[in-house]
C-alpha cells in the first residue's frame, strides 16, 4: 500500500512538472505575427494596417495605407505605443534600443531599429509596401510589440538626424500580437 502511494505521488509530481514545463514553454515562445491598425491624427484622414510576420531571423512587413497625399511618406516604429495625443507625438521618437546614432533606411547596416524608410502613395492616396527586415524582434529588449507605428506627412530623406526631416505625424497605430 505504501509503495502505491509513493508511486502515485511520484507520478503526480512528474505530471505536474511536465504540465508546468509545457505551459511555460508555450507562453515563453516569441510571437510570430503582429499588427498595427493605423488611425489618423487630428486633421488627417490616413488609415491602414501594418502586419509583421516573423520567419526565422527575418521579419516581413506589409503595409496598406489610404488617405495619403500622393508621394513619399516617412514610415517608422516609434518608442511608445501611445497614440493618445492629437498630433501623435505621445508615441515618442524613433524606436532605437541600441542607441544607434545613425538614422537611415531599413536596409542600412547602421540605423535605428524602427527605421522603415518611406511609403509611396499613388495618385489616389493609397500606398502598399512589403519589405523584409533582420533587426526587428517580437521579444526581448528589441521587441516591437507595444511600440507605435507612425506615418509622416513628408518624405524621410534617410539622412537628417535624428528623424529624417519627415514632418508631422499623419497616422498612428500600436503594434499588438496577432493571431498566427
Secondary structure, DSSP 8 states (H G I E B T S, - for coil): -HHHHHHHHHHHHHHHHHHHHHHHHHHHS--SEEEEEEEE-TT---EEEEEEEEETTEEEEEEEEES--SEEEEEEEES-----STTSGGG-SB--TT--S----TT-SSS-TTEEEEEEE-TTS-EEEEEEESS-BSSSTTB-TT-EEEEESS---S-STTTTT--SEEEEEEEEE---
